């Protein structure tokens, strides 16, 4: 799918898209519209309303996720404004044709790609560069009481994280204690 301002590419997961905004550049630098509701709806066929913007800073090999909320589920439009990450979505919707599958893409300040992750999917990312700043819009407010975390390294999901041999991801206690696929709540 595409519009004049956005290139939208489907991923291996139903309803998850990589979005590439048009970038206008010259000798002075560049300009892009990082989000435009009308263009987004036209290019994706989705009419979403974002209610919260989040911004995180992380160091290399930090892995955040795989997060989701059981109530007040959040659709997310994610992008990187400094550095690069490997961004991952996992389909945990039992009625989806891609249930149990994952999709990953490198998002960076340089490639300016974004990823749309619909509600009811697990999401996480691994920082590839020395540091990274990650921004995302959400369709609902954060609801910590219903937060869940899927194990980043579950063999049933089989995510191919681009970690160099001998490097362990830097994670907080909550993410390290993510639930295995067999016991993680799903939709």
C-alpha positions in Angstrom: 0.0 0.0 0.0 1.1 3.5 -0.5 0.0 7.1 -0.7 2.0 10.0 -2.2 3.5 10.7 1.2 3.8 7.2 2.7 5.1 3.9 1.6 3.4 1.1 3.6 4.7 -2.4 3.5 3.0 -5.4 5.1 5.1 -7.6 7.4 4.8 -11.3 8.2 2.1 -10.4 10.8 -1.5 -9.6 9.8 -2.1 -5.9 10.3 1.5 -4.9 11.2 3.0 -2.5 8.7 6.4 -0.8 8.1 5.7 2.8 7.2 8.2 5.0 5.3 7.3 8.7 5.3 8.6 10.8 2.3 11.7 12.7 3.2 12.5 15.9 1.4 16.2 16.8 1.4 18.7 19.2 -0.1 22.0 20.7 0.8 20.6 22.2 4.0 19.3 18.9 5.4 15.9 17.3 5.3 12.3 17.5 6.3 9.6 14.9 6.9 6.1 14.8 8.2 6.5 12.1 10.9 2.8 11.7 11.3 -0.3 13.0 9.6 -3.7 11.5 10.5 -5.2 11.8 7.1 -2.2 10.4 5.3 -1.9 7.5 7.8 -5.6 6.6 7.3 -5.4 6.9 3.6 -2.3 4.7 3.3 -3.2 2.0 5.9 -7.0 2.0 5.8 -6.9 2.5 9.6 -8.7 5.3 11.4 -6.9 5.5 14.8 -6.7 8.1 17.4 -3.5 8.5 19.4 -3.7 9.7 23.1 -0.2 9.4 24.4 3.4 9.9 23.1 6.3 8.1 24.8 10.0 8.7 24.4 12.8 6.4 25.8 16.6 6.5 25.8 18.5 3.3 26.0 22.1 2.1 25.7 23.4 -0.6 23.3 22.1 -4.1 23.8 19.3 -3.0 26.0 16.2 -5.1 25.3 12.8 -3.8 26.3 9.8 -6.0 26.1 8.0 -8.0 24.9 5.2 -5.9 26.5 1.4 -5.8 26.1 -1.6 -4.8 28.2 -4.5 -7.2 28.9 -6.9 -4.3 29.3 -6.8 -0.9 27.6 -4.7 -2.5 24.9 -2.5 -0.1 22.9 -1.9 0.2 19.2 1.6 1.7 18.7 3.2 3.7 16.0 6.9 3.4 16.8 10.0 5.1 15.4 13.6 5.9 16.3 15.0 9.5 16.2 18.6 8.7 17.3 20.5 5.5 16.8 19.0 2.2 15.7 17.0 -0.7 17.1 15.6 -4.0 16.0 11.9 -3.7 16.6 9.7 -6.8 17.1 6.0 -7.5 17.2 4.5 -10.9 18.2 0.9 -11.8 17.3 -0.9 -13.1 20.4 -4.4 -12.9 18.9 -5.8 -16.4 18.9 -8.1 -15.7 16.0 -5.4 -14.1 13.8 -4.1 -16.0 10.7 -0.6 -15.1 12.0 -1.1 -16.2 15.6 2.3 -17.1 17.2 4.3 -15.4 14.5 6.8 -12.5 14.9 8.0 -9.7 12.7 11.1 -7.7 13.1 12.6 -4.7 11.4 15.5 -2.3 11.9 14.3 1.2 12.7 16.8 3.9 12.7 17.2 7.7 12.6 18.9 7.2 9.3 16.2 5.0 7.5 13.3 6.9 9.2 11.1 3.8 9.0 8.2 3.4 11.4 6.2 0.3 12.5 2.5 0.1 13.2 1.7 -2.5 15.8 -2.0 -2.9 16.4 -3.6 -3.5 19.8 -3.3 -7.0 21.3 0.3 -7.7 20.1 3.4 -8.1 22.2 6.1 -5.5 21.4 9.8 -5.0 22.2 13.0 -3.8 20.8 16.8 -4.3 21.0 19.2 -1.3 20.8 21.8 -1.9 18.1 23.6 1.4 18.2 25.7 2.9 21.1 22.5 4.6 22.3 19.0 5.1 20.8 16.0 7.3 21.3 12.7 5.5 20.7 9.4 7.4 20.2 6.0 5.9 20.0 2.4 7.0 19.9 -0.3 4.9 21.6 -4.0 4.5 21.1 -4.8 4.1 24.8 -3.2 5.2 28.0 -0.7 3.1 29.9 -2.5 0.8 32.3 0.2 -0.8 34.6 -2.3 -3.0 36.4 -2.9 -5.0 33.2 0.6 -5.1 31.9 2.0 -8.4 30.8 5.4 -9.5 29.4 6.2 -12.3 27.0 9.7 -13.9 27.4 12.0 -12.4 24.8 13.8 -15.6 24.2 11.0 -18.2 24.2 11.9 -21.0 21.8 8.3 -21.5 20.7 8.2 -18.0 19.3 11.8 -18.2 18.1 12.7 -14.5 17.6 16.0 -14.1 15.8 17.4 -11.2 17.8 20.6 -9.8 16.2 22.7 -10.2 19.4 26.4 -10.9 18.8 27.8 -14.2 20.2 28.6 -13.9 23.9 26.5 -10.7 24.4 23.6 -10.9 26.9 20.9 -8.3 26.6 20.7 -5.6 29.2 17.2 -6.0 30.8 15.3 -4.9 33.8 13.9 -7.4 36.3 10.3 -7.2 34.9 11.4 -8.0 31.3 13.8 -10.7 32.5 10.9 -12.4 34.2 8.7 -12.5 31.0 6.3 -15.4 30.7 6.8 -18.3 28.4 4.5 -18.7 25.4 2.6 -21.6 26.9 1.6 -19.7 30.0 1.5 -16.1 28.8 -2.1 -14.7 28.6 -3.3 -14.2 25.1 -6.3 -12.7 23.4 
